Amino acid sequence: MKYVVMIFRGADRVRTEADERGLGRLRQLERELAKSGELISSEGLRPPTEGRIVQIRDGQQVVTDGPFGAAKEHLAGYFMVDATDDRALAIAGQISAAVGDRVELRATVI
């Protein structure tokens, strides 16, 4: 089954040396999961201030530049893996340990 592990970051959090070490651990985990065949994809995301909302209104595309709302945190990145439920939980735990914060694990539908 495919799972997405979503990594969140506080909107006002400043990058620290601990974050850099965590990023190194995430890159190592990414290599390990790729080698085992469990990694589908993983990416870090640019901040919401660099994002855009795209929608169709009355048949016309409307694009709105970020930031969007006053969120306390934002999606900072993700890992998509193909694993059993227990293994996906273990991977999510490794990612949580690397980033030093909670992550969200969700199975995919399609």
NORRABEL-V58357 format. One record per residue. RES is the residue in one letter. SS is DSSP state (alpha for helix, beta for strand, coil for the rest). PHI is phi in degrees with one decimal (NA if undefined). PSI is psi in degrees with one decimal (NA if undefined). Layout:
# NORRABEL-V58357
res:RES ss:SS phi:PHI psi:PSI
res:RES ss:SS phi:PHI psi:PSI
This chain:
# NORRABEL-V58357
res:M ss:coil phi:NA psi:148.4
res:K ss:beta phi:-92.9 psi:139.7
res:Y ss:beta phi:-132.8 psi:148.9
res:V ss:beta phi:-112.7 psi:128.7
res:V ss:beta phi:-104.7 psi:112.8
res:M ss:beta phi:-97.4 psi:132.2
res:I ss:beta phi:-105.3 psi:125.5
res:F ss:beta phi:-108.9 psi:156.2
res:R ss:beta phi:-140.3 psi:140.2
res:G ss:beta phi:-60.3 psi:136.8
res:A ss:coil phi:-60.9 psi:-31.7
res:D ss:coil phi:-104.8 psi:11.6
res:R ss:coil phi:-73.8 psi:134.5
res:V ss:coil phi:-95.8 psi:137.6
res:R ss:coil phi:-66.2 psi:133.5
res:T ss:coil phi:-121.5 psi:175.7
res:E ss:alpha phi:-62.6 psi:-36.3
res:A ss:alpha phi:-61.8 psi:-37.2
res:D ss:alpha phi:-63.9 psi:-40.0
res:E ss:alpha phi:-64.6 psi:-41.2
res:R ss:alpha phi:-64.4 psi:-40.9
res:G ss:alpha phi:-62.3 psi:-39.1
res:L ss:alpha phi:-63.2 psi:-38.9
res:G ss:alpha phi:-62.4 psi:-41.4
res:R ss:alpha phi:-65.4 psi:-37.4
res:L ss:alpha phi:-65.7 psi:-39.8
res:R ss:alpha phi:-64.5 psi:-38.9
res:Q ss:alpha phi:-64.5 psi:-44.9
res:L ss:alpha phi:-61.9 psi:-40.0
res:E ss:alpha phi:-58.4 psi:-44.3
res:R ss:alpha phi:-63.1 psi:-43.2
res:E ss:alpha phi:-63.6 psi:-44.1
res:L ss:alpha phi:-68.4 psi:-35.0
res:A ss:alpha phi:-65.2 psi:-42.3
res:K ss:alpha phi:-64.8 psi:-37.0
res:S ss:alpha phi:-78.7 psi:-11.7
res:G ss:coil phi:86.4 psi:4.6
res:E ss:coil phi:-86.0 psi:-21.4
res:L ss:beta phi:-80.7 psi:126.3
res:I ss:beta phi:-94.4 psi:-50.1
res:S ss:beta phi:-165.3 psi:160.6
res:S ss:beta phi:-155.1 psi:141.6
res:E ss:beta phi:-152.3 psi:146.5
res:G ss:beta phi:-91.2 psi:150.1
res:L ss:coil phi:-112.6 psi:145.2
res:R ss:coil phi:-65.9 psi:159.4
res:P ss:coil phi:-65.1 psi:157.1
res:P ss:alpha phi:-56.6 psi:-27.8
res:T ss:alpha phi:-62.4 psi:-19.1
res:E ss:alpha phi:-101.9 psi:5.0
res:G ss:coil phi:-91.1 psi:172.4
res:R ss:beta phi:-141.2 psi:147.1
res:I ss:beta phi:-96.9 psi:130.6
res:V ss:beta phi:-121.7 psi:127.6
res:Q ss:beta phi:-150.3 psi:161.2
res:I ss:beta phi:-105.0 psi:124.3
res:R ss:beta phi:-126.2 psi:123.9
res:D ss:coil phi:50.6 psi:40.7
res:G ss:coil phi:79.3 psi:1.1
res:Q ss:beta phi:-115.2 psi:139.8
res:Q ss:beta phi:-76.6 psi:131.0
res:V ss:beta phi:-120.6 psi:127.7
res:V ss:beta phi:-118.0 psi:127.7
res:T ss:beta phi:-120.7 psi:127.3
res:D ss:beta phi:-74.4 psi:153.0
res:G ss:coil phi:-76.7 psi:178.1
res:P ss:coil phi:-79.8 psi:167.6
res:F ss:coil phi:-121.5 psi:110.1
res:G ss:coil phi:69.2 psi:179.8
res:A ss:coil phi:-108.6 psi:59.3
res:A ss:coil phi:-72.3 psi:146.2
res:K ss:coil phi:-80.4 psi:-22.0
res:E ss:beta phi:-148.3 psi:164.9
res:H ss:beta phi:-139.9 psi:161.7
res:L ss:beta phi:-71.8 psi:118.2
res:A ss:beta phi:-99.9 psi:-19.6
res:G ss:beta phi:174.2 psi:179.0
res:Y ss:beta phi:-156.2 psi:160.3
res:F ss:beta phi:-124.1 psi:130.7
res:M ss:beta phi:-109.7 psi:125.1
res:V ss:beta phi:-127.7 psi:157.2
res:D ss:beta phi:-115.3 psi:106.2
res:A ss:coil phi:-157.2 psi:167.1
res:T ss:coil phi:-69.7 psi:166.3
res:D ss:alpha phi:-57.9 psi:-48.0
res:D ss:alpha phi:-62.1 psi:-41.8
res:R ss:alpha phi:-67.4 psi:-40.2
res:A ss:alpha phi:-61.3 psi:-39.6
res:L ss:alpha phi:-63.1 psi:-40.0
res:A ss:alpha phi:-65.4 psi:-42.2
res:I ss:alpha phi:-63.5 psi:-43.8
res:A ss:alpha phi:-59.5 psi:-38.4
res:G ss:alpha phi:-64.3 psi:-39.3
res:Q ss:alpha phi:-66.0 psi:-39.8
res:I ss:alpha phi:-67.2 psi:-43.1
res:S ss:alpha phi:-58.7 psi:-43.9
res:A ss:alpha phi:-63.4 psi:-38.5
res:A ss:alpha phi:-66.9 psi:-40.2
res:V ss:alpha phi:-89.4 psi:-11.6
res:G ss:coil phi:70.2 psi:29.0
res:D ss:coil phi:-157.5 psi:175.6
res:R ss:coil phi:-72.3 psi:155.0
res:V ss:beta phi:-130.1 psi:163.4
res:E ss:beta phi:-113.8 psi:131.9
res:L ss:beta phi:-109.6 psi:127.7
res:R ss:beta phi:-139.3 psi:137.7
res:A ss:beta phi:-75.9 psi:151.4
res:T ss:coil phi:-86.5 psi:161.1
res:V ss:coil phi:-102.2 psi:-40.7
res:I ss:coil phi:-104.1 psi:NA
